[in-house]
Amino acid sequence: MSTTEHEQHDHGLSEFGYSQSLDRSIGKFASFAAGVSYISILTGTFQLFYFGFGLGGPVYWWSWPMVFVGQLMVALCFAELAGRYPVAGSVYNWSKRLAGPTVSWLAGWMMFTASVVTLAAVVLAYQVTLPQIWSGFQLVGDGSDTTDFGYSAVIWGAILILFTTLVNAFGVKLMARINSTGVFIELIAAILLVVILAINVVNPPSVFFDTKDIGAGQPGGYFAVFLVASIASAYVMYGFDTASSLGEETVDPRKTAPSAILRAVIASFVIGGCILLFGILAAPDLDDPQLGMASGGLQLIVLQALGGPLGKVFLVCIVVAITVCALAVHTAGIRLMFAMARDNALPAGARLARIDPKRKTPVIPAILIGVVAVLILAVNIGTPAIFTAVTSVAVIMIYLAYLLVTVPMLVKRFRGQWPGPEGATGGYFSLGRLGLPINVLAVLWGAAMALNLAWPRADVYGEGVVRWIAFLFIGAVALVGLVWFRLKGRHQLGTLPEHMAQQMEQMEGELP
C-alpha cells in the first residue's frame, strides 16, 4: 500500500504517528448521538431539576441559556480542534498538541478520573426514576430510609455498569447501535414531552421573573442564590467532546466531528431548555416542597401534569436516556485511557492499550473502569454526603480539563501560532477572525464556572471539612498524578511500537 493510499485508509491518522487499530465504522448520526447521549437531555434535566428549582425557584431557568452561551464558546473551540486532530482521547491529544507533555498529561488525568466518577454518579439516576415507575423497583425496603435507598441505588447502578462494560467490551458497532437507538428514542420522547407539557401549561410566564424574595437579607441577595442554583445546569451541559473522542472510529472525522459537537450542544440546549421551561409552566403547584426534593422534582411534575399511565411512559424513556448516557460516559473514559496508554503515559500502558483482535476494542480499560466505578458507587451506601460531594467535584475536574485545552489554545492565538501549518491547508472547520474573542470568552467562562462550582458552599457540599472537598480532592488527584508523572511517567513517554504508524516504524528502522 502506498503512502497516499495508507493515509486515505486511516483518514490521516498516520500523520499523528498512530496506526489504525480501532474499528472505523461510526457514521454521522452515531457521532452526533455520542455527544448528545453524554450530555443526555433527559438524564440531566430530570436528575438535577430538584436542586436548581429547590434553591432558586422558577427563575433558576435562566441559568440554562447562561450555561449554554458559555459552553458554546468552548464547543466552538473544540470544533476547530476536532477538525484538525480527530484522535481518540480528544482533550488529552488536543492539549498535547497545544502545550507541553506535563499539561497534556494533567488534562488527560483530570478528565479520566472525572469520567470514572461521573459514570458512578450517572447510574444513580436509575434509583431516582425506576421506583416512580413501579414500587417493585425499590429493591431494598420501601425507599423511605436513606440506607435502603442507598443500597438499592448501588444495586441498580452496578447492574447498569455491568451492561455498559459488556457492550463496550463487545465492540464499537454494538455500542453505536445501542447508543444511536437510545438517543433516537430520547429525542422523540423529549420533543413529545415538550409538546404535551406545553398543552398543559397552567402558570403564566411571569413566574420566571418572580424571585419570591428568595435570598432576601443574604449577602448578594438572589444573585448569590442563582449562582448556586445554576450548578444544576452546569452539571448537565458538558461531554460534547465525546463526538471527537471517537474520531479514530468515525468515518470522515474531520468533517463529521466538528458538526457533531456543535449539533449536540445546540440540540441539548433547545430541547432541554424547552423541557424545563414548559415543565415549570405546567406544574400544578409551584409551591409544592416536593419539587425541591430528589424523590419529587421534574418526575413529579410529569406524573401530575400528564397523569399516571402517560407520565410513566415518559419515565421509561428517561430510563433509556440514563442507560445510553452511562454507556457514552463509559465509552469516552475507555477511549481516553486507551489514548494515554498508547503513548505509554499510564502504568502498564502496553496492557491497557491492547486491542482485542476480533472485537477491535480495548477490553481491559472497559473492565477496569467498570470495576472502579462500582467501588466508588459503594461509597454512596454508608456516606451519601461524601459521594455527592465527590461526584460534584468530578464535574469541576472536567471544566478544568477543558481549561487545559482552551488556555494553551489561546496562548497560541496570542503568539500568532494558530491555526498553524495544519490549519493552513484549508478544508477544516475554522472560526476565522472570531476565533480570538470566542477563545477568550471560553477561557473566562471556564475559569468563572470552575470557581463557582468549587466554592465551599454548605448547600452543595455540606458542613465541616467536606465543604472544602473540591480543593482537597482535586488537589490530591493532581498531586498524586503529577508526582508519578514527573518522577516516572515522563521518562517513558512515547508511542508503543504496536500502535506506531508504518511510516514512523520505517523511519526508525532506517536510523543508524
C-alpha positions as CSV (number, residue, x, y, z in Angstrom):
1,M,0.0,0.0,0.0
2,S,1.4,3.4,-1.0
3,T,1.7,6.3,1.5
4,T,-1.2,8.1,-0.1
5,E,-3.4,5.1,-0.1
6,H,-2.5,4.3,3.5
7,E,-3.4,7.9,4.7
8,Q,-6.8,7.6,2.9
9,H,-7.3,4.2,4.6
10,D,-6.6,5.6,8.1
11,H,-8.2,9.0,7.4
12,G,-4.9,10.8,8.1
13,L,-4.3,9.1,11.4
14,S,-0.7,8.3,10.4
15,E,0.2,12.0,10.3
16,F,-0.2,11.9,14.1
17,G,2.2,8.9,14.4
18,Y,-0.5,6.3,15.0
19,S,-1.7,3.2,13.1
20,Q,-5.4,2.4,12.6
21,S,-6.1,-0.2,15.2
22,L,-9.7,0.7,16.2
23,D,-12.8,-0.2,14.1
24,R,-13.7,2.8,11.9
25,S,-17.4,2.3,11.5
26,I,-19.2,5.2,13.2
27,G,-21.3,7.4,10.9
28,K,-22.7,11.0,11.2
29,F,-25.7,10.2,13.3
30,A,-23.8,7.9,15.6
31,S,-21.1,10.5,16.1
32,F,-23.8,13.1,16.9
33,A,-25.5,10.6,19.2
34,A,-22.3,10.1,21.2
35,G,-22.2,13.8,22.2
36,V,-26.0,14.0,22.8
37,S,-26.1,10.9,25.0
38,Y,-23.2,12.1,27.2
39,I,-24.9,15.4,27.8
40,S,-28.2,13.4,28.0
41,I,-31.0,15.9,28.0
42,L,-33.5,13.8,29.9
43,T,-31.0,12.3,32.4
44,G,-29.5,15.7,33.4
45,T,-32.7,17.8,33.5
46,F,-34.7,15.2,35.4
47,Q,-31.8,14.2,37.8
48,L,-30.9,17.8,38.8
49,F,-34.1,19.8,38.4
50,Y,-34.9,19.4,42.1
51,F,-31.6,21.0,43.1
52,G,-31.9,24.1,40.9
53,F,-35.6,24.6,41.5
54,G,-35.4,23.9,45.2
55,L,-32.8,26.6,45.6
56,G,-33.7,29.2,43.0
57,G,-37.3,28.6,42.2
58,P,-38.7,29.1,38.6
59,V,-36.2,32.0,38.0
60,Y,-33.4,29.4,38.0
61,W,-34.4,28.5,34.4
62,W,-32.3,31.5,33.2
63,S,-29.2,29.6,34.2
64,W,-29.8,27.2,31.3
65,P,-29.3,29.7,28.5
66,M,-26.4,31.3,30.5
67,V,-24.6,28.0,30.7
68,F,-25.3,27.3,27.1
69,V,-23.7,30.5,25.9
70,G,-20.6,29.8,27.9
71,Q,-20.3,26.2,26.8
72,L,-21.0,27.1,23.2
73,M,-17.8,29.1,23.3
74,V,-15.9,26.1,24.5
75,A,-17.7,23.8,21.9
76,L,-16.7,26.2,19.1
77,C,-13.0,26.0,20.1
78,F,-13.3,22.2,20.3
79,A,-14.9,22.0,16.9
80,E,-11.8,23.7,15.4
81,L,-9.6,21.2,17.2
82,A,-11.8,18.2,16.2
83,G,-11.3,19.1,12.5
84,R,-7.5,19.2,12.8
85,Y,-6.9,16.5,15.4
86,P,-9.5,13.7,15.0
87,V,-7.7,11.4,17.5
88,A,-9.0,9.3,20.4
89,G,-9.0,10.8,23.8
90,S,-9.8,14.3,22.5
91,V,-8.9,16.5,25.4
92,Y,-5.6,14.7,26.1
93,N,-4.5,14.7,22.5
94,W,-5.6,18.3,21.8
95,S,-3.7,19.5,24.9
96,K,-0.7,17.5,23.8
97,R,-0.5,19.4,20.5
98,L,-1.1,22.8,22.1
99,A,1.0,22.6,25.2
100,G,3.9,20.5,26.8
101,P,3.7,16.9,28.0
102,T,3.0,17.8,31.6
103,V,0.0,20.0,30.8
104,S,-1.5,17.4,28.4
105,W,-0.9,14.6,30.8
106,L,-2.6,16.5,33.6
107,A,-5.6,17.3,31.3
108,G,-5.9,13.6,30.4
109,W,-5.5,12.5,34.0
110,M,-8.1,15.0,35.3
111,M,-10.6,14.1,32.5
112,F,-10.1,10.4,33.0
113,T,-10.6,10.5,36.8
114,A,-13.6,12.7,36.4
115,S,-15.1,10.3,33.8
116,V,-14.9,7.3,36.1
117,V,-16.5,9.2,38.9
118,T,-19.2,10.6,36.6
119,L,-20.1,7.1,35.5
120,A,-20.8,6.2,39.1
121,A,-22.9,9.4,39.5
122,V,-24.9,8.9,36.3
123,V,-26.0,5.3,37.2
124,L,-27.6,6.6,40.4
125,A,-30.3,8.2,38.3
126,Y,-31.8,4.7,37.9
127,Q,-32.8,4.8,41.6
128,V,-34.3,8.2,41.3
129,T,-36.5,7.2,38.4
130,L,-37.3,3.4,38.5
131,P,-39.3,3.3,41.8
132,Q,-41.5,6.1,40.5
133,I,-42.5,3.8,37.6
134,W,-43.2,0.8,39.8
135,S,-42.6,0.4,43.6
136,G,-41.2,-3.1,43.0
137,F,-38.1,-1.4,41.6
138,Q,-37.2,-0.3,45.1
139,L,-35.0,-3.4,45.7
140,V,-34.3,-2.8,49.4
141,G,-37.0,-1.7,51.9
142,D,-39.6,0.8,50.8
143,G,-37.1,3.6,50.0
144,S,-38.1,5.8,52.9
145,D,-34.9,5.0,54.7
146,T,-31.7,6.6,53.3
147,T,-29.8,3.4,53.8
148,D,-32.4,1.3,51.9
149,F,-32.4,4.0,49.2
150,G,-28.6,3.8,49.0
151,Y,-28.4,0.0,48.8
152,S,-31.0,-0.1,46.1
153,A,-29.2,2.6,44.2
154,V,-25.9,0.7,44.3
155,I,-27.5,-2.5,43.1
156,W,-29.2,-0.8,40.1
157,G,-26.0,1.2,39.4
158,A,-23.9,-2.0,39.4
159,I,-26.3,-3.7,37.0
160,L,-26.1,-0.8,34.6
161,I,-22.3,-0.6,34.8
162,L,-22.2,-4.3,34.1
163,F,-24.3,-3.7,31.0
164,T,-22.1,-0.8,29.7
165,T,-18.9,-2.8,30.4
166,L,-20.2,-5.8,28.4
167,V,-21.4,-3.6,25.5
168,N,-18.1,-1.7,25.3
169,A,-16.1,-4.9,25.6
170,F,-18.0,-6.5,22.7
171,G,-17.2,-3.7,20.2
172,V,-17.9,-0.2,19.0
173,K,-20.5,-1.3,16.4
174,L,-22.8,-2.7,19.1
175,M,-22.2,0.3,21.3
176,A,-23.0,2.7,18.4
177,R,-26.2,0.8,17.5
178,I,-27.5,0.8,21.1
179,N,-26.5,4.4,21.7
180,S,-28.0,5.7,18.4
181,T,-31.2,3.8,19.1
182,G,-31.4,5.2,22.6
183,V,-30.7,8.7,21.5
184,F,-33.3,8.5,18.8
185,I,-35.9,7.4,21.4
186,E,-34.7,10.1,23.8
187,L,-35.0,12.8,21.2
188,I,-38.5,11.7,20.1
189,A,-39.6,11.4,23.7
190,A,-38.2,14.8,24.6
191,I,-39.9,16.5,21.7
192,L,-43.3,14.8,22.5
193,L,-42.8,15.7,26.2
194,V,-42.3,19.4,25.3
195,V,-45.4,19.4,23.2
196,I,-47.6,17.7,25.9
197,L,-46.2,19.9,28.7
198,A,-46.9,23.0,26.5
199,I,-50.5,21.9,26.1
200,N,-50.8,21.5,29.9
201,V,-49.4,24.9,30.8
202,V,-51.2,26.4,33.9
203,N,-48.7,29.1,35.1
204,P,-48.1,32.5,33.5
205,P,-44.6,33.4,32.0
206,S,-44.3,36.0,34.8
207,V,-43.2,33.2,37.2
208,F,-39.7,33.3,35.5
209,F,-39.3,36.9,36.8
210,D,-40.6,36.5,40.3
211,T,-37.9,35.6,42.8
212,K,-40.4,35.4,45.7
213,D,-37.9,37.2,47.9
214,I,-35.5,34.2,47.8
215,G,-32.2,35.2,49.1
216,A,-33.6,38.4,50.7
217,G,-31.4,39.6,53.6
218,Q,-28.5,37.4,52.5
219,P,-25.1,38.7,51.1
220,G,-25.6,39.0,47.3
221,G,-29.3,38.6,47.5
222,Y,-30.9,36.5,44.8
223,F,-27.9,36.6,42.6
224,A,-25.9,34.6,45.1
225,V,-28.6,32.0,45.3
226,F,-28.9,32.0,41.5
227,L,-25.2,31.2,41.2
228,V,-25.7,28.1,43.3
229,A,-28.8,27.1,41.5
230,S,-27.0,27.5,38.2
231,I,-24.9,24.5,39.2
232,A,-27.8,22.3,38.1
233,S,-27.4,23.5,34.5
234,A,-23.6,23.4,34.6
235,Y,-23.7,19.8,35.7
236,V,-25.6,18.9,32.5
237,M,-24.1,20.7,29.6
238,Y,-20.7,19.1,29.1
239,G,-19.3,16.0,27.4
240,F,-19.9,17.2,23.9
241,D,-16.3,16.4,23.1
242,T,-17.2,12.7,23.1
243,A,-18.1,13.0,19.4
244,S,-14.4,13.7,18.7
245,S,-13.1,11.3,21.3
246,L,-14.4,8.6,18.9
247,G,-12.6,10.3,16.0
248,E,-10.5,7.2,15.2
249,E,-13.7,5.2,14.8
250,T,-15.6,7.7,12.8
251,V,-15.9,7.8,9.0
252,D,-14.5,11.1,7.6
253,P,-13.9,12.5,11.2
254,R,-12.5,15.9,10.1
255,K,-15.9,16.9,8.7
256,T,-18.1,14.7,11.0
257,A,-16.8,15.5,14.4
258,P,-16.9,19.3,14.4
259,S,-20.5,19.4,13.3
260,A,-21.4,16.6,15.7
261,I,-20.0,18.6,18.6
262,L,-21.9,21.8,17.7
263,R,-25.2,20.0,16.9
264,A,-25.0,18.0,20.2
265,V,-24.7,21.1,22.4
266,I,-27.2,23.2,20.4
267,A,-29.8,20.4,20.3
268,S,-29.4,19.7,24.0
269,F,-29.9,23.4,24.8
270,V,-33.0,23.8,22.7
271,I,-34.8,20.6,23.8
272,G,-33.6,20.7,27.4
273,G,-34.5,24.3,27.8
274,C,-38.0,23.7,26.5
275,I,-38.5,20.8,28.8
276,L,-37.5,22.9,31.8
277,L,-39.5,25.9,30.6
278,F,-42.8,24.1,29.9
279,G,-42.2,21.7,32.9
280,I,-42.3,24.7,35.3
281,L,-45.2,26.3,33.5
282,A,-47.2,23.0,33.7
283,A,-46.5,22.4,37.4
284,P,-49.9,22.3,39.2
285,D,-48.4,23.8,42.4
286,L,-45.0,25.6,42.2
287,D,-45.0,25.9,46.0
288,D,-45.1,22.1,46.5
289,P,-42.0,21.4,48.6
290,Q,-41.6,18.0,46.8
291,L,-40.5,19.8,43.7
292,G,-37.2,20.7,45.5
293,M,-36.7,17.1,46.7
294,A,-34.8,14.2,44.9
295,S,-37.9,12.0,45.3
296,G,-40.1,14.5,43.5
297,G,-38.6,17.0,41.1
298,L,-39.4,17.1,37.5
299,Q,-40.6,13.5,37.6
300,L,-43.4,14.5,39.9
301,I,-44.4,17.4,37.6
302,V,-44.6,14.9,34.6
303,L,-46.7,12.5,36.6
304,Q,-49.0,15.2,37.9
305,A,-49.5,17.1,34.6
306,L,-49.7,14.1,32.3
307,G,-51.4,11.6,34.5
308,G,-50.1,8.3,35.8
309,P,-50.0,6.0,32.7
310,L,-48.7,8.6,30.2
311,G,-46.3,10.0,32.7
312,K,-44.8,6.6,33.4
313,V,-44.3,6.0,29.7
314,F,-42.1,9.1,29.6
315,L,-40.3,8.0,32.8
316,V,-39.5,4.8,30.9
317,C,-37.9,6.9,28.1
318,I,-35.9,8.6,30.8
319,V,-34.6,5.2,31.9
320,V,-33.5,4.7,28.3
321,A,-31.7,8.1,28.3
322,I,-29.9,7.2,31.6
323,T,-28.8,3.9,30.0
324,V,-27.2,5.5,26.9
325,C,-25.8,8.3,29.0
326,A,-23.9,5.8,31.1
327,L,-22.8,4.0,28.0
328,A,-21.4,7.1,26.4
329,V,-19.6,8.2,29.6
330,H,-18.1,4.7,29.9
331,T,-17.1,4.8,26.2
332,A,-15.4,8.2,26.5
333,G,-13.4,7.0,29.5
334,I,-12.2,4.0,27.7
335,R,-11.0,6.0,24.7
336,L,-9.2,8.4,27.0
337,M,-7.5,5.6,28.9
338,F,-6.5,3.9,25.6
339,A,-5.1,7.2,24.1
340,M,-2.9,7.8,27.2
341,A,-1.9,4.2,27.4
342,R,-0.9,4.1,23.7
343,D,1.6,6.9,24.5
344,N,2.8,4.8,27.4
345,A,1.6,7.7,29.7
346,L,-0.1,5.3,32.2
347,P,1.2,2.4,34.3
348,A,1.0,-0.9,32.4
349,G,0.4,1.1,29.2
350,A,1.0,-1.9,26.9
351,R,-1.7,-3.9,28.5
352,L,-4.2,-1.1,28.8
353,A,-3.7,-0.2,25.1
354,R,-4.0,-3.8,23.8
355,I,-6.8,-4.1,21.2
356,D,-8.8,-7.3,21.0
357,P,-8.0,-8.6,17.5
358,K,-11.6,-9.8,17.0
359,R,-13.6,-7.0,18.6
360,K,-11.2,-4.2,17.6
361,T,-11.8,-2.5,21.0
362,P,-9.7,-2.0,24.2
363,V,-11.3,-4.6,26.5
364,I,-9.1,-4.2,29.7
365,P,-9.9,-0.4,30.1
366,A,-13.7,-1.3,29.7
367,I,-13.5,-3.8,32.6
368,L,-11.2,-1.7,34.8
369,I,-13.3,1.4,34.6
370,G,-16.4,-0.6,35.3
371,V,-14.9,-2.2,38.4
372,V,-13.6,1.1,39.8
373,A,-16.9,2.9,39.1
374,V,-18.8,0.2,41.1
375,L,-16.3,0.6,44.0
376,I,-16.8,4.3,44.0
377,L,-20.6,3.7,43.9
378,A,-20.4,1.6,47.0
379,V,-19.4,4.8,49.0
380,N,-22.9,6.0,48.5
381,I,-24.3,3.4,50.9
382,G,-22.6,4.5,54.1
383,T,-21.7,8.1,53.3
384,P,-24.0,9.5,50.6
385,A,-22.9,13.1,51.5
386,I,-19.3,12.3,50.6
387,F,-20.3,10.5,47.4
388,T,-22.5,13.5,46.4
389,A,-19.6,15.9,47.1
390,V,-17.0,13.8,45.2
391,T,-19.3,13.4,42.1
392,S,-19.9,17.2,42.2
393,V,-16.2,17.7,42.2
394,A,-15.8,15.4,39.2
395,V,-17.7,18.0,37.1
396,I,-15.2,20.7,38.2
397,M,-12.4,18.5,37.1
398,I,-13.9,18.2,33.6
399,Y,-14.2,22.0,33.5
400,L,-10.5,22.2,34.5
401,A,-9.6,19.7,31.8
402,Y,-11.4,21.8,29.3
403,L,-9.4,24.9,30.5
404,L,-6.2,22.9,30.0
405,V,-7.1,22.9,26.3
406,T,-8.6,26.3,25.8
407,V,-5.9,28.2,27.7
408,P,-3.0,26.8,25.7
409,M,-5.0,27.3,22.5
410,L,-5.5,31.0,23.5
411,V,-1.8,31.3,24.2
412,K,-1.0,30.1,20.7
413,R,-3.5,32.6,19.2
414,F,-1.8,35.4,21.0
415,R,1.5,34.2,19.7
416,G,0.2,34.0,16.2
417,Q,0.8,30.2,16.1
418,W,-2.9,29.2,15.5
419,P,-4.1,27.6,13.3
420,G,-0.5,26.8,12.3
421,P,0.7,24.7,9.4
422,E,-2.0,22.0,9.9
423,G,-4.8,24.6,9.5
424,A,-3.2,26.4,6.6
425,T,-4.2,23.7,4.2
426,G,-7.9,24.6,4.5
427,G,-10.9,22.3,4.5
428,Y,-11.2,22.1,8.3
429,F,-13.8,23.9,10.5
430,S,-12.4,27.3,11.3
431,L,-13.7,30.3,13.4
432,G,-11.6,32.7,11.3
433,R,-11.3,36.2,12.9
434,L,-13.9,35.3,15.5
435,G,-11.5,32.7,16.9
436,L,-9.7,35.0,19.3
437,P,-12.7,36.6,21.0
438,I,-14.5,33.3,21.2
439,N,-11.4,31.6,22.7
440,V,-11.1,34.5,25.3
441,L,-14.7,34.0,26.3
442,A,-14.3,30.3,26.5
443,V,-11.4,30.7,29.0
444,L,-13.1,33.4,31.1
445,W,-16.3,31.3,31.2
446,G,-14.5,28.1,32.1
447,A,-12.5,29.7,34.9
448,A,-15.5,31.6,36.3
449,M,-17.7,28.4,36.3
450,A,-15.0,26.2,37.8
451,L,-14.6,28.7,40.7
452,N,-18.4,28.9,41.1
453,L,-18.7,25.1,41.2
454,A,-15.8,24.7,43.6
455,W,-16.8,27.5,46.1
456,P,-17.2,25.9,49.5
457,R,-21.0,26.2,50.0
458,A,-22.9,24.2,52.6
459,D,-25.9,24.0,50.1
460,V,-23.7,22.0,47.7
461,Y,-21.1,20.2,49.8
462,G,-22.5,20.1,53.4
463,E,-20.9,21.4,56.6
464,G,-17.5,20.9,58.1
465,V,-14.3,19.9,56.3
466,V,-16.4,18.4,53.4
467,R,-17.2,22.0,52.3
468,W,-13.6,22.2,51.0
469,I,-13.6,18.9,49.3
470,A,-13.3,20.5,45.8
471,F,-9.9,21.9,46.7
472,L,-8.8,18.9,48.7
473,F,-9.9,16.2,46.3
474,I,-8.8,17.9,43.1
475,G,-5.5,18.9,44.8
476,A,-4.9,15.3,45.9
477,V,-5.7,13.9,42.5
478,A,-3.5,16.4,40.7
479,L,-0.6,16.0,43.2
480,V,-0.6,12.2,43.2
481,G,-0.8,12.2,39.4
482,L,1.9,14.8,38.8
483,V,4.3,13.2,41.3
484,W,4.1,9.9,39.4
485,F,4.4,11.6,36.0
486,R,7.3,13.8,36.9
487,L,9.2,11.0,38.7
488,K,8.5,8.2,36.3
489,G,5.8,8.7,33.7
490,R,7.5,11.4,31.6
491,H,10.7,9.3,31.2
492,Q,8.8,6.5,29.4
493,L,6.6,8.6,27.1
494,G,6.4,7.5,23.5
495,T,4.1,5.8,21.2
496,L,4.1,2.0,21.8
497,P,5.6,0.1,18.8
498,E,2.4,-1.9,18.1
499,H,0.4,1.4,17.7
500,M,3.0,3.3,15.7
501,A,2.3,4.4,12.1
502,Q,4.0,2.4,9.4
503,Q,6.0,5.5,8.2
504,M,7.3,6.1,11.7
505,E,8.4,2.5,12.0
506,Q,10.2,2.7,8.7
507,M,12.0,5.9,9.7
508,E,13.1,4.4,13.0
509,G,14.3,1.3,11.1
510,E,16.5,3.5,8.8
511,L,18.2,5.3,11.7
512,P,21.8,4.1,12.4
